[in-house]
Amino acid sequence: MAFPLIVSAIRLAIEAVDSKLAQATTTLGAGPIRVFLIITVPLMAPGLVAGVVLAFVKAMGEFGLTITFVANIPGQTQKLPAAIYAFLQVPGGNASAVRLLILSVLSLLLRWRCPSGWRGALCGSMTLFLDLNHTVDDFNLALKF
């Protein structure tokens, strides 16, 4: 749940940007995209960096709590970050960890690119199940709708 940290930091950074600078740039002939890229983004960059750092630290803390106090039983209670971490701890498991990352990004893109008319009927209930075996090179992917 680190997303609110990013949103609040970026919101505060955008609110801190002086709107008179954007108006002055507009009077000099710059378009809205150019004003955003030349004036707003550089002035809000420290807030953006602060939000990303806070979110990263919070996510690492949540991962640490999950890996420490919650069961990490493969096939039953193991979550994707814990599976990637487990594969990275095994010699030669880097390839399997990269495959899991690629599968998770592809499933996210598939969910994001799903047509809006399908969201309730088909894509709204889409879940990605990974059956991770004990060997590094074997894992099964079952995409259930």
C-alpha positions, 0 to 999 in steps of 0.5 A: 500500500505504498501508492498513497505515499507517491500520490501525496508527495506528487500532489504536494510537489505539483501544488508547490509549483508557482502557476505564475511561472507557467503563465509567463511561459505561456505568454512567451509562446510555449504550448501546454506540453512544453510548459509541463516538460520545461517548468512543471516537471523540473520543479516537481522532481524533488517531490517525485523522487521523495515519493518514489523513495518513500514507496520503495522503502515501504514496499521493502518493509512490507516484503520483509514483514511478509517473508518473516511472519507469513508462511511461504509454502510453495503452492499454498501461501506463496506470493509472487514476490516471495517466489521471485525471492526464493528463486533468486536464492537458489543457484541458477534460479535467475532465469526462473525469476526473470520468467516470473517477472515477465509473466507478471508484467504480461499478466498486468498488461493483459489485464490493463489492455482488456477491452472495457466491455469484457471487464465485468464478464471475463477480465474482471474475474481474471486471476493468474495462478502460478504452480511453482514446483520445487525445481528451479526450471519447472513451474506451471502457469494456469490462467483462469477466468 
